[in-house]
Amino acid sequence: MKHIATIILTALLSLSALASSPKREFRGAWLQIVGNTSFSGMSSSEVQDYLCATLDSLVIAGCNAVFFQVRPEADACYPSPLEPWTRYLTGVQGKAPEPFWDPLQFMIEQCHSRRLELHAWLNPYRVTVKEGEQLSEGHIFFERPELFVKYGDQQYFNPGEPESREHILAVIKDIVSRYDVDGIHFDDYFYPYPIKGKDFDDAATFRKYAAAQGFSKEQKGDWRRNNVSTLIAEVNAAVKEIKPWVRFGVSPFGIHRNISEDPDGSLTNGLSGYSELYADTPLWAREGYVDYLAPQLYWKIGHRAADYETLANWWSEQELPGHLYLGQSIETFSEKDLQNPSTTQMRRKMEISRELSGIQGNVWWPGWSISENVCNIKDSLSIVYQKYPAFLPAYVDIDGVAPERVEAWLSHTSGQVRWITGPEDDPMQEAMYFAVYRFEADEKADISKIEKLYLLTKETSFKPEPADLEAHRRFVITVLDRCWNESEPSECIQL
């Protein structure tokens, strides 16, 4: 019980972070499969049970979105006509699960039934993680070897080859066309993390394409960044053409540029995502290529080379279009608070994420650690920081039009509260959920308070509890569309 007492103490110390529970906050969790060896030792039903238990834990912890890794190595955690089954499901690349099932479809259904968003997480360029990995016989690596570069012990698509980009786009179009995903997500792997003394061998590709694309011999770095930015722009355009409401976002390395290389960079001294991974993430946001960024701020407050608070402030100060979430490493939440070593840094990190302008939530890494309660994270989130649910921030840059409000009434024949919506031809305004708020008989119906949310449902009716009838409580209903715009509330229903 000692850890519960610690959490209660933290709660008492955290009032400033919880002065009001945010009605809207992105609360994501990364569920990776790369490197996972446990699935291959499980039956299909055991994997499904494990995934469901994890999702249940995320709901208890107050999360509202999942980033599920479906393409770690130019492979697929779903039946794909373009790429082989991932080795991280069955232990052998190209081998389908037996009995057969579709993990991506399963996760979409299980997430949506729990009111969680599901973002399909893909690594665009990586083909192998380590030396000696056996690729499936039908892998594109064998069909088009000229599209790949070996760097260190790993194989990568060559980002400078237009046909590499075409294949990646085809994979994403296939997913968005066939699956009801809420988002497409890339992490921080673009050009590979540098190995000392080795350069990524794309010299021939540079000679082949750079001049015609407007880059001089001295602009190889700019050319590489342009290759990545072109992919990002084309992914977003392809996604929006198929389903305009599907979001596309990236979780870049936490340091964009250090102040030593750019006067506008952060006061840090670490790897530069701009110079070494060739990812110009602020450009993507300013040009509207992404709907959100979730920079990975995996360091502690007080880190010498990459202080968490310094980086959170830097990203906030950029005032980038779209949404900004902070990627949080759960392991760092055991670090001692600099001002009060008897507590951890969790309180201060949560204050930062909620107080700095433009930051609209957090993404937890790794999401599996929440179900395992590493660093008491599940308890801390469920008891204190994410005690109440939260809607996702509205994606007004995609669609800022709220749905029409509903007409609601109490049916005396069935004892149910019912409502109707008008016909809607525009899929952007289609009702995704209905929010039911509950108030006492003499209480003002204020839907800005998330604590008053009684139910989030896809149904158009519910039955009040006997205690609600006895207390003559009141209800109002709102509509939430695919981009989380909320309608005006219905007239109050007095029980």
C-alpha positions in Angstrom: 0.0 0.0 0.0 3.0 2.3 0.2 2.8 3.4 -3.4 -0.9 4.3 -3.0 0.1 6.6 -0.1 2.7 8.2 -2.2 0.2 8.8 -5.0 -2.3 10.4 -2.5 0.5 12.6 -1.2 1.3 13.6 -4.8 -2.4 14.4 -5.3 -2.4 16.8 -2.5 0.7 18.4 -3.9 -0.7 18.6 -7.4 -3.6 21.0 -7.0 -2.0 23.6 -9.2 -1.8 21.0 -12.0 -5.5 20.1 -11.4 -7.0 23.5 -10.7 -9.5 22.4 -13.3 -9.7 19.1 -15.1 -9.3 19.8 -18.8 -12.4 19.0 -20.9 -10.1 18.5 -23.9 -6.7 16.9 -23.8 -5.0 14.4 -26.1 -4.0 11.3 -24.0 -2.3 8.9 -26.3 -0.3 5.7 -25.7 2.3 4.1 -28.1 1.9 0.3 -28.3 4.9 -1.0 -30.2 5.4 -4.4 -31.6 9.0 -4.1 -32.9 11.2 -6.2 -30.8 8.2 -7.9 -29.3 9.0 -11.6 -28.6 6.0 -12.5 -26.5 3.4 -12.5 -29.2 5.1 -15.3 -31.2 4.8 -17.5 -28.1 1.1 -16.9 -27.7 -2.0 -18.3 -29.5 -4.2 -15.9 -31.4 -6.7 -15.8 -28.6 -4.0 -15.1 -26.0 -2.7 -12.2 -28.0 -6.2 -10.8 -28.3 -6.8 -11.2 -24.6 -3.5 -9.4 -23.9 -4.4 -6.6 -26.2 -7.9 -6.2 -24.6 -6.4 -6.2 -21.1 -4.0 -3.5 -22.2 -6.7 -1.3 -23.6 -8.8 -1.8 -20.5 -5.9 -0.5 -18.5 -5.5 2.5 -20.8 -9.2 3.4 -20.3 -8.8 3.1 -16.5 -5.8 5.5 -16.8 -7.9 8.0 -18.7 -6.3 7.6 -22.1 -8.3 8.4 -25.2 -6.1 7.4 -28.1 -3.8 4.5 -29.1 -0.9 4.5 -31.6 -0.7 0.9 -32.7 2.4 -0.1 -34.6 1.3 -1.9 -37.8 4.4 -1.6 -40.0 7.8 -1.7 -38.2 9.9 -3.2 -41.1 8.2 -2.7 -44.4 5.9 -5.5 -43.2 2.3 -5.6 -41.9 0.4 -6.5 -38.8 -2.6 -6.9 -41.0 -3.3 -8.8 -44.2 -1.6 -6.6 -46.9 -1.5 -7.1 -50.6 1.7 -5.2 -50.7 3.9 -6.4 -47.9 4.4 -9.6 -45.9 3.1 -10.4 -42.4 5.3 -9.0 -39.7 7.7 -11.3 -37.8 6.7 -9.7 -34.6 3.3 -11.5 -34.6 4.2 -15.1 -35.4 8.0 -15.1 -35.2 8.5 -15.5 -38.9 8.1 -12.8 -41.5 5.4 -13.7 -44.1 3.7 -16.2 -41.8 0.0 -15.4 -41.2 -1.4 -16.1 -37.7 -3.2 -19.4 -37.1 -6.1 -19.4 -36.7 -6.3 -16.4 -38.9 -7.2 -13.0 -37.6 -6.6 -9.3 -38.5 -4.8 -7.5 -35.6 -5.4 -4.0 -37.1 -9.1 -4.6 -37.6 -9.3 -6.2 -34.2 -7.6 -3.2 -32.5 -9.9 -0.7 -34.4 -13.0 -2.5 -33.2 -11.7 -2.9 -29.6 -10.5 0.7 -29.4 -13.7 2.2 -30.8 -15.8 0.1 -28.4 -13.9 1.7 -25.6 -14.1 5.2 -27.0 -10.4 5.2 -27.9 -9.1 6.6 -31.2 -6.8 4.2 -33.2 -3.9 5.7 -35.1 -2.0 3.3 -37.4 1.7 3.7 -36.7 4.1 3.1 -39.5 7.9 3.4 -39.9 8.3 4.7 -43.4 11.9 3.7 -44.4 13.2 0.9 -42.1 13.4 -2.7 -43.6 15.4 -4.6 -40.9 16.2 -3.8 -37.3 19.4 -5.9 -37.1 21.8 -8.0 -39.1 20.7 -11.5 -40.1 17.0 -11.0 -40.1 15.4 -13.2 -42.7 13.1 -11.3 -45.1 10.1 -13.0 -46.6 10.5 -14.5 -50.1 8.0 -12.1 -51.6 9.4 -8.9 -49.9 9.9 -5.9 -52.2 13.6 -5.9 -51.1 14.1 -8.9 -53.5 12.0 -7.4 -56.3 13.6 -4.0 -56.3 17.0 -4.2 -54.6 18.1 -0.9 -56.2 15.6 1.0 -53.9 17.5 0.0 -50.7 20.6 1.0 -48.8 22.4 -0.9 -46.1 23.6 1.3 -43.2 25.3 -0.3 -40.3 23.5 -3.6 -39.7 20.2 -2.4 -41.1 18.5 -2.1 -44.4 16.5 1.0 -45.4 14.4 2.3 -48.3 16.5 5.0 -50.0 14.5 8.2 -49.4 16.0 9.8 -52.5 14.4 7.3 -54.9 10.9 8.4 -56.0 9.8 4.7 -56.3 10.6 4.2 -52.6 8.1 7.0 -51.9 5.6 5.6 -54.3 5.6 2.2 -52.5 5.2 3.8 -49.1 2.3 5.9 -50.3 0.6 2.8 -51.8 0.8 1.1 -48.4 -0.7 4.0 -46.6 -3.5 4.4 -49.2 -4.3 0.8 -48.8 -4.7 1.1 -45.0 -6.8 4.3 -45.2 -9.0 2.9 -47.9 -9.7 -0.4 -46.2 -9.7 0.4 -42.5 -11.6 2.8 -40.2 -8.4 4.3 -38.7 -8.6 7.7 -37.0 -5.1 8.6 -37.9 -1.8 7.7 -39.7 1.3 8.1 -37.5 5.0 8.2 -38.1 7.6 8.2 -35.3 11.1 9.7 -35.3 12.9 7.4 -37.8 13.6 9.1 -41.1 17.1 9.1 -42.4 18.8 6.6 -39.9 20.3 7.7 -36.7 24.0 8.4 -37.4 26.8 5.9 -36.9 30.1 7.6 -36.1 32.4 7.5 -39.1 29.8 6.2 -41.5 27.7 8.1 -44.1 24.4 6.9 -45.6 25.4 5.7 -49.0 23.1 7.7 -51.3 25.8 9.4 -53.3 24.7 7.8 -56.6 21.1 8.8 -56.0 22.2 12.4 -55.2 24.1 12.6 -58.5 21.1 11.1 -60.3 18.4 13.5 -59.0 19.7 16.5 -57.1 20.6 18.9 -59.9 17.3 18.3 -61.7 15.5 19.0 -58.4 17.4 22.3 -58.0 20.1 21.4 -55.5 23.8 22.1 -55.9 26.6 19.7 -54.9 26.9 21.6 -51.6 23.3 21.1 -50.7 23.1 17.4 -49.9 21.6 18.0 -46.5 18.9 20.2 -48.0 18.2 17.6 -50.7 17.8 14.9 -48.0 15.4 17.1 -46.0 13.4 17.8 -49.2 13.1 14.0 -49.9 11.6 13.5 -46.4 9.4 16.6 -46.6 8.1 15.5 -50.0 7.0 12.2 -48.6 5.3 13.9 -45.6 3.4 16.3 -47.9 2.3 13.5 -50.3 1.2 11.2 -47.4 -1.0 13.9 -46.0 -2.5 14.7 -49.4 -3.2 11.0 -50.1 -4.8 10.5 -46.7 -7.1 13.6 -47.1 -8.1 12.7 -50.6 -9.4 9.3 -49.4 -10.8 10.3 -46.0 -10.5 14.0 -45.2 -11.2 13.4 -41.5 -8.2 11.0 -40.9 -5.4 12.8 -39.2 -1.7 12.5 -40.1 0.9 13.2 -37.5 4.5 12.7 -36.6 6.4 12.2 -33.3 9.9 13.7 -34.1 13.1 13.5 -32.1 12.7 16.0 -29.2 15.5 18.3 -30.3 14.9 20.0 -33.6 18.1 22.1 -33.7 20.6 23.2 -31.0 21.3 26.8 -30.5 24.9 26.1 -31.4 23.8 25.4 -35.0 20.9 27.9 -35.2 20.3 31.0 -33.1 16.6 30.0 -33.0 17.4 26.5 -31.8 16.9 25.2 -28.3 19.4 25.6 -25.4 20.4 22.0 -25.8 23.4 20.0 -26.8 22.2 16.8 -28.4 21.5 15.1 -31.6 19.7 17.4 -34.1 16.6 16.1 -35.9 17.1 18.7 -38.6 20.8 18.1 -39.3 21.2 14.4 -38.6 17.8 12.8 -39.3 17.0 15.4 -42.0 13.5 16.0 -40.6 12.3 19.6 -40.8 9.3 19.1 -38.6 8.4 22.8 -38.0 8.2 23.2 -41.7 5.7 20.4 -42.0 3.4 22.1 -39.5 3.7 25.5 -41.1 3.0 24.1 -44.5 0.0 22.1 -43.3 1.6 18.8 -44.1 0.8 17.3 -40.7 -2.2 17.7 -38.3 -0.2 17.2 -35.2 3.3 16.9 -33.9 4.3 14.9 -30.7 8.0 15.6 -30.1 9.6 12.9 -28.0 10.8 14.7 -24.8 12.2 11.6 -23.2 14.6 13.4 -20.8 14.3 14.4 -17.2 14.0 18.0 -15.9 17.6 19.0 -15.3 19.2 16.9 -18.0 22.5 18.5 -18.9 22.3 18.1 -22.7 18.5 18.0 -23.2 16.5 19.5 -20.3 12.8 18.5 -20.6 11.5 21.9 -19.4 13.8 23.8 -21.9 12.5 21.7 -24.8 8.9 21.9 -23.8 9.2 25.7 -23.7 11.0 25.7 -27.1 8.2 23.7 -28.8 5.5 25.9 -27.2 7.2 29.1 -28.3 7.2 28.0 -32.0 3.4 28.6 -32.1 3.1 26.0 -34.9 -0.2 25.4 -36.7 -2.1 22.2 -35.8 -1.9 20.3 -32.6 1.2 19.9 -30.3 1.4 17.0 -27.9 4.4 16.0 -25.7 5.9 12.6 -26.0 6.5 11.4 -22.4 8.9 8.6 -21.4 7.3 6.8 -18.4 10.7 5.8 -17.0 11.6 9.4 -16.4 8.6 9.9 -14.1 10.6 8.1 -11.3 13.2 10.9 -11.3 13.3 13.0 -8.2 11.8 16.5 -8.3 14.5 19.1 -8.3 12.7 21.3 -5.7 11.3 18.5 -3.5 13.3 15.3 -3.8 10.7 13.4 -1.7 8.4 13.4 -4.7 8.9 12.6 -8.4 9.0 14.9 -11.5 5.6 13.8 -12.6 3.8 16.7 -11.0 6.0 19.4 -12.6 5.9 17.6 -16.0 2.1 17.6 -15.9 2.0 21.2 -14.9 4.2 22.1 -17.9 2.1 20.1 -20.3 -1.0 21.9 -19.1 0.3 25.4 -18.5 2.3 26.1 -21.6 0.4 27.6 -24.5 -0.2 25.5 -27.5 0.4 22.2 -25.9 -2.8 20.1 -26.1 -1.9 16.8 -24.4 0.6 13.9 -23.9 1.5 10.6 -25.5 2.8 7.9 -23.2 5.8 5.7 -24.1 5.6 2.8 -23.9 1.9 2.3 -23.5 2.4 -1.3 -22.3 4.0 0.2 -19.1 0.7 1.8 -18.1 -1.0 -1.7 -17.8 2.1 -2.9 -15.9 1.9 0.2 -13.6 5.6 1.0 -14.1 6.6 4.0 -11.8 3.0 3.9 -10.5 1.9 5.5 -13.8 -1.5 3.8 -14.0 -2.4 4.7 -10.4 -1.1 8.3 -10.8 -3.1 8.9 -14.0 -6.3 7.2 -12.8 -6.3 8.8 -9.3 -4.9 12.2 -10.1 -3.9 13.5 -13.5 -6.4 11.8 -15.8 -9.1 11.0 -13.2 -11.8 12.4 -15.4 -12.2 11.6 -19.1 -11.3 14.2 -21.7 -12.5 14.8 -25.3 -9.7 15.1 -27.9 -8.9 18.7 -28.9 -11.0 19.6 -32.0 -9.1 19.4 -35.3 -10.4 22.7 -36.5 -7.8 23.1 -39.2 -9.4 20.1 -40.9 -13.0 21.0 -40.1 -14.1 23.7 -37.8 -17.9 23.4 -38.3 -19.8 22.0 -35.4 -22.7 19.6 -36.0 -26.4 20.7 -35.6 -27.7 20.2 -32.1 -30.2 17.4 -31.4 -33.8 17.4 -30.3 -34.1 15.4 -27.1 -37.0 14.3 -24.9 -38.0 11.9 -22.1 -40.2 9.1 -23.5 -42.8 8.3 -20.8 -43.7 5.0 -22.5 -40.2 3.5 -22.4 -38.7 5.6 -19.6 -35.8 6.4 -21.8 -34.2 9.7 -22.9 -34.2 9.8 -26.7 -33.0 12.2 -29.3 -33.0 12.6 -33.0 -30.6 14.2 -35.5 -31.3 15.6 -38.9 -30.1 13.9 -42.1 -26.4 14.6 -42.8 -24.9 14.2 -46.2 -21.5 15.7 -45.3 -19.4 12.9 -43.7 -17.3 15.6 -41.9 -20.5 16.5 -39.9 -21.5 12.9 -39.3 -22.2 12.2 -35.6 -19.4 10.2 -34.1 -20.5 10.2 -30.5 -23.3 11.7 -28.4 -22.3 13.3 -25.1 -24.8 13.1 -22.3 -24.3 15.5 -19.4 -26.1 15.1 -16.0 -26.9 17.9 -13.6 -28.8 18.2 -10.3 -32.3 19.6 -10.4 -31.3 23.1 -9.3 -27.9 23.1 -11.0 -26.9 25.3 -14.0 -26.3 23.1 -17.1 -22.7 23.9 -17.8 -21.2 21.6 -20.3 -17.7 23.1 -20.0 -17.2 20.9 -16.9 -16.1 17.4 -18.0 -17.0 16.1 -14.6 -20.6 16.4 -15.6 -20.2 14.0 -18.5 -22.4 11.1 -17.8 -22.2 9.1 -20.9 -20.4 9.0 -24.3 -22.3 6.8 -26.7 -23.1 6.0 -30.3 -26.7 5.2 -29.4 -29.5 7.7 -29.6 -31.1 6.8 -26.3 -30.3 5.8 -22.7 -32.3 4.9 -19.6 -31.8 7.1 -16.5 -31.0 5.4 -13.2 -33.8 5.2 -10.6 -31.7 7.6 -8.4 -31.8 10.2 -11.2 -35.5 10.0 -11.4 -35.9 10.3 -7.6 -33.6 13.4 -7.6 -35.3 14.9 -10.7 -31.9 15.4 -12.3 -31.6 17.1 -15.6 -29.8 16.0 -18.8 -28.5 17.7 -22.0 -27.2 16.0 -25.1 -24.6 17.2 -27.6 -23.1 15.8 -30.8 -19.4 15.2 -31.5 -18.3 14.9 -35.1 -15.3 13.1 -36.6 -13.0 16.0 -35.8 -14.3 16.4 -32.3 -16.3 19.5 -32.9 -19.2 19.7 -30.4 -22.7 20.9 -31.1 -24.7 23.3 -28.9 -26.5 21.4 -26.1 -30.0 20.2 -26.5 -32.8 21.7 -24.3 -32.6 20.4 -20.8 -34.6 17.2 -20.1 -36.1 17.4 -16.6 -36.8 14.0 -15.0 
